[in-house]
Every structure is written in C-alpha cells, then in structure tokens.
Amino acid sequence: MPGRFFRQDISWDDYREATGLVPPPGIDPPEPAYNNAPSQFVPIIRMAPEGEYVPRGTVQLAPAYWGLIPSWWNKPLSEKNFSTFTARCEDLEFSNTFRGPFRHHRCLVPVSGYYVWNGPQGHRKAYAVGLRDRPWFCLAGLWNRAMIDGSEIDTFTILSTRPNRMISDISSRMPVILKASDHLRWLDADNRKMSDLYAPYPAAEMQAWPVGSAVGNVRNQGADLIVKA
C-alpha cells in the first residue's frame, strides 16, 4: 500500500479531458511533486461543495490534508493517534470513520505512481509503481471536512484493495486504481454500487522498479527519485 506517491506534470487540459474538471481561474496547475507523504496537503479532485470557485456539484481541484479526519473528531489534530491515510475497501460500509465519506464525499487522487517498501526491517528496499501506458492516473479516495481548533480543514484517504500477482511480491495491499471511464462514476455519491471497482488493477498494465533510499526523506522532491536504482 502506498506510503508515498509522486505526480509528474499534468496540464489543465489533461485534467479536463480525464475528469471534466473546471480549473480555478488564473491559477497554474499543481507543480510536479515526487515525494508526497501523509500529513501533507496535496491536490484532490472532487465534486465541489458549497462556497467553492465553481457551483456545487462541479468537478474541481482542491488542496487536502493526507490523513482523513472524521467529522466526529473534536480534539486537536496532535492527539489523533490512529492512521487514516489509507482505508480498506472491504471495511467502508462498517467503519465509523469512513462510512460517511464513502456515502457523501468521494474523490480522486491524481498520481503518476506510488512507492512501496519491501524486505526485513533495517534492509527494506523502496520500489516505484506506475502504469505502463498512462503517464498519470487516479486513485480512489474519500475526503471529509472537519473543524479542528476552530478552523475548517479538508482531509482525504486513499482506498486500498488486495494486490494483483505482480504487487503481491512486494506488498500485501495496493491502492484502488480507477480506469478513466470510471472517474465520474466514482465521484457520483448517489451511486453506491462500487464493489466492482475494487478489483486489483491488471498486473499486465503495471510496472514496478527499485529506486534509491532517498525516497525515504520527504524533503527530497527531485525527479531523480523515480530513476531506477
């Protein structure tokens, strides 16, 4: 399951073609980022709530904190001691944390690939994982808006599923990767029949390669992180 992910250059035209997204006026698309980690703010794609730069229900890009904060959480963020940067797709309907966002606040997380680590403690190796024929794609996510320390904050999580035969060699879970034709279906909160989208992405369409240990330091953001070690 991704502990971090990377996103190469994506133009507004690319976003528009894949999702119907309406860009924020006068703003450039997000810059490439090669070491996005939990507890950072990164762009997600969602149906806009009230009060955004587009009408409610329009596909928009918005910054969100990676690590979903439930609506019922009313303590300082520093006291949150449970991990929510990923959510098991099998548990969504039964989880007090994720059930509400699944029913009302689904999102897409645009990435070019993600990182996983494999091996014994102290000797773990990092791998980058991407798709063979798509320079960027979307992971299925959930977002939520919470009130923390008197301020609203938008947060998100990435859905995980069982691994395909390629990923199973390096990780016990993988993110839910969506086909472009399923982007709007996932964003449609009125559609609850999503279980077929949780199937592992076809192994033949994916690739994984070893990368250097520098990916373990979130301050490293250069494109050299994804170069094969």
C-alpha positions as CSV (number, residue, x, y, z in Angstrom):
1,M,0.0,0.0,0.0
2,P,1.4,3.4,-0.9
3,G,3.2,5.2,1.9
4,R,4.0,8.0,-0.5
5,F,3.3,8.9,-4.1
6,F,4.6,11.0,-6.9
7,R,2.9,13.2,-9.5
8,Q,4.6,14.4,-12.7
9,D,3.5,17.4,-14.8
10,I,-0.3,17.4,-15.6
11,S,-1.9,20.2,-17.6
12,W,-5.3,21.7,-17.1
13,D,-6.2,20.2,-20.5
14,D,-5.2,16.8,-19.2
15,Y,-7.3,17.1,-16.1
16,R,-10.3,18.4,-18.1
17,E,-10.2,15.6,-20.6
18,A,-10.0,12.9,-17.9
19,T,-12.5,14.3,-15.4
20,G,-14.3,17.3,-16.8
21,L,-12.6,19.4,-14.1
22,V,-13.1,23.1,-14.2
23,P,-9.7,24.8,-13.3
24,P,-9.6,27.6,-10.8
25,P,-9.3,30.9,-12.7
26,G,-5.9,32.5,-13.1
27,I,-4.0,29.7,-11.3
28,D,-1.5,27.3,-12.9
29,P,-1.9,23.6,-12.4
30,P,-0.1,22.0,-9.5
31,E,3.6,21.6,-9.9
32,P,5.1,18.1,-10.2
33,A,5.9,16.5,-6.8
34,Y,7.9,13.4,-6.3
35,N,7.6,12.6,-2.6
36,N,4.1,13.3,-1.4
37,A,3.7,11.9,2.2
38,P,0.9,11.6,4.8
39,S,0.2,14.8,6.7
40,Q,1.0,16.9,3.6
41,F,-1.5,19.0,1.6
42,V,-1.9,17.7,-1.9
43,P,-4.5,18.2,-4.7
44,I,-7.5,16.0,-4.9
45,I,-10.4,16.0,-7.5
46,R,-13.9,16.1,-6.1
47,M,-17.5,17.3,-6.7
48,A,-17.4,20.9,-5.3
49,P,-19.3,21.6,-2.0
50,E,-20.9,25.0,-1.4
51,G,-18.7,28.0,-1.3
52,E,-16.1,27.0,-3.9
53,Y,-14.9,28.7,-7.0
54,V,-17.4,26.7,-9.1
55,P,-21.0,25.8,-8.4
56,R,-21.8,22.9,-6.1
57,G,-21.5,19.6,-7.8
58,T,-19.0,20.7,-10.4
59,V,-15.7,18.7,-10.7
60,Q,-13.0,20.8,-9.1
61,L,-9.4,20.5,-7.9
62,A,-8.8,21.3,-4.2
63,P,-6.0,21.0,-1.7
64,A,-6.5,18.5,1.1
65,Y,-4.5,17.0,4.0
66,W,-3.5,13.4,3.5
67,G,-4.9,11.6,6.5
68,L,-8.7,11.7,6.8
69,I,-10.1,13.3,10.0
70,P,-13.6,12.1,10.8
71,S,-16.4,14.6,11.3
72,W,-16.9,13.4,14.8
73,W,-13.2,14.2,15.8
74,N,-13.2,17.2,18.1
75,K,-9.8,17.1,19.7
76,P,-6.6,18.8,18.5
77,L,-5.0,17.1,15.5
78,S,-1.9,16.4,17.5
79,E,-3.9,14.0,19.7
80,K,-5.1,11.8,16.8
81,N,-3.3,8.5,17.3
82,F,-4.8,6.3,14.6
83,S,-3.8,6.1,11.0
84,T,-6.3,7.1,8.3
85,F,-4.1,7.8,5.3
86,T,-5.5,4.6,3.7
87,A,-8.8,2.8,4.1
88,R,-9.5,-0.8,3.3
89,C,-12.3,-1.0,0.7
90,E,-13.7,-4.1,2.4
91,D,-14.4,-2.1,5.6
92,L,-16.0,1.1,4.2
93,E,-19.6,0.2,5.0
94,F,-18.8,-0.8,8.6
95,S,-16.4,1.9,9.6
96,N,-17.5,4.8,11.7
97,T,-14.6,6.8,10.2
98,F,-15.1,6.1,6.5
99,R,-18.7,5.2,6.1
100,G,-19.9,8.8,5.9
101,P,-17.3,10.0,3.5
102,F,-17.9,7.0,1.2
103,R,-21.6,7.9,1.0
104,H,-21.1,11.6,0.5
105,H,-17.6,12.6,-0.2
106,R,-15.6,10.6,-2.7
107,C,-12.6,12.0,-4.5
108,L,-9.9,11.2,-7.0
109,V,-6.2,11.4,-6.1
110,P,-4.2,12.2,-9.3
111,V,-0.8,10.5,-9.3
112,S,1.9,9.2,-11.7
113,G,2.9,6.4,-9.4
114,Y,3.5,5.4,-5.8
115,Y,6.2,4.0,-3.6
116,V,6.2,0.8,-1.5
117,W,8.8,-0.7,0.7
118,N,9.7,-4.4,0.9
119,G,12.1,-6.5,2.9
120,P,13.2,-7.1,6.5
121,Q,13.4,-4.2,9.0
122,G,16.7,-2.3,8.5
123,H,17.1,-3.6,5.0
124,R,13.9,-2.5,3.3
125,K,14.0,-1.6,-0.4
126,A,11.9,1.1,-2.0
127,Y,10.0,0.5,-5.2
128,A,8.2,2.8,-7.5
129,V,5.0,1.5,-9.1
130,G,3.2,3.0,-12.1
131,L,1.2,2.1,-15.2
132,R,2.9,1.1,-18.4
133,D,0.8,3.2,-20.8
134,R,-0.5,6.1,-18.7
135,P,1.7,8.9,-17.5
136,W,-0.8,9.7,-14.8
137,F,-3.9,8.2,-13.4
138,C,-6.3,8.5,-10.4
139,L,-6.6,6.6,-7.2
140,A,-9.9,6.2,-5.5
141,G,-10.2,8.3,-2.4
142,L,-12.6,9.7,0.2
143,W,-12.5,13.3,1.6
144,N,-14.0,14.9,4.6
145,R,-14.3,18.4,6.1
146,A,-13.7,18.7,9.8
147,M,-13.5,21.5,12.3
148,I,-10.1,21.5,14.1
149,D,-9.0,24.2,16.5
150,G,-11.8,26.5,15.3
151,S,-10.8,26.1,11.6
152,E,-12.2,24.0,8.8
153,I,-9.8,21.5,7.2
154,D,-10.4,19.3,4.2
155,T,-8.7,15.9,4.5
156,F,-8.6,12.7,2.5
157,T,-7.7,9.0,2.5
158,I,-6.7,6.5,-0.3
159,L,-8.6,3.3,-0.7
160,S,-6.7,0.0,-0.7
161,T,-7.5,-3.4,-2.0
162,R,-5.9,-6.8,-2.3
163,P,-2.8,-6.9,-4.6
164,N,-2.6,-8.3,-8.1
165,R,0.0,-11.0,-8.8
166,M,2.8,-8.5,-9.5
167,I,2.3,-6.3,-6.5
168,S,1.9,-9.3,-4.2
169,D,5.6,-9.9,-4.5
170,I,6.4,-6.6,-2.8
171,S,3.3,-5.6,-0.9
172,S,0.2,-7.1,0.8
173,R,-2.1,-4.3,-0.4
174,M,-2.4,-1.9,-3.3
175,P,-4.4,1.3,-4.0
176,V,-7.6,1.1,-5.8
177,I,-6.6,2.4,-9.3
178,L,-9.5,3.7,-11.5
179,K,-9.9,3.5,-15.2
180,A,-10.5,6.9,-16.8
181,S,-14.0,5.7,-17.8
182,D,-14.8,5.2,-14.1
183,H,-13.7,8.6,-12.8
184,L,-17.2,10.3,-12.8
185,R,-18.9,7.1,-11.7
186,W,-16.7,7.1,-8.5
187,L,-17.4,10.8,-7.9
188,D,-21.2,10.3,-8.1
189,A,-22.2,9.9,-4.4
190,D,-25.7,8.8,-5.4
191,N,-24.2,5.6,-6.9
192,R,-23.4,3.2,-4.1
193,K,-22.7,0.1,-6.3
194,M,-18.9,0.4,-6.4
195,S,-17.6,-3.1,-5.4
196,D,-16.5,-4.0,-9.0
197,L,-14.1,-1.0,-8.9
198,Y,-12.2,-2.5,-6.0
199,A,-10.8,-5.3,-8.1
200,P,-7.0,-5.1,-8.4
201,Y,-5.7,-3.3,-11.4
202,P,-4.5,-5.7,-14.1
203,A,-0.9,-6.7,-13.4
204,A,0.0,-6.7,-17.1
205,E,-0.7,-3.0,-17.3
206,M,1.5,-2.1,-14.4
207,Q,5.2,-1.9,-13.7
208,A,7.4,-1.7,-10.6
209,W,11.1,-0.8,-10.3
210,P,13.6,-0.4,-7.5
211,V,14.5,3.2,-6.5
212,G,17.1,4.7,-4.2
213,S,16.8,5.2,-0.5
214,A,16.5,8.9,-0.8
215,V,12.7,8.5,-1.2
216,G,12.6,7.8,2.5
217,N,13.3,11.5,3.2
218,V,10.3,13.7,2.4
219,R,12.5,16.7,1.9
220,N,13.8,15.1,-1.3
221,Q,11.4,16.1,-4.1
222,G,13.5,15.8,-7.2
223,A,12.6,13.8,-10.3
224,D,15.7,11.7,-9.8
225,L,13.7,9.9,-7.0
226,I,11.9,7.8,-9.6
227,V,15.0,6.8,-11.6
228,K,15.7,3.1,-11.4
229,A,18.3,2.2,-8.8
